[in-house]
Amino acid sequence: MLKTPLGRFRAVALAEGLSFIALLFIAMPLKYLAGMPLGVRVVGMVHGLLFVLYLFALLEVAIACRWSLVRVLGAFGASLVPFGNFVLEARLRREQEASVEVAR
């Protein structure tokens, strides 16, 4: 999965999506409902680093696969919506599997 720009992007998209979900649905409630702000600091920092990696991976895959501006903006938008990266990753996986089937 990590050998191609698309594979690396899919992996980073999953990790970034998981960190976003952890931030929104675990760390934030702990901060505001239980008074435990440390979770937001730690998960927020991890999420921030993964988001930057996501942007670099998006740039790499956009150049390597010659994605249109609309597709790049859609992938960027998916990172801003909870669970959006999971939908995007599933779609990219299906497209990748379909292209492998056609190549056979």
Secondary structure, DSSP 4 states (H G I P E B T S, - for coil): -TTSHHHHHHHHHHHHHHHHHHIIIIIHHHHHHH--THHHHHHHHHHHHHHHHHHHHHHHHHHHTT--HHHHHHHHHHHHSTTHHHHHHHHHHHHHHHHHHHH-
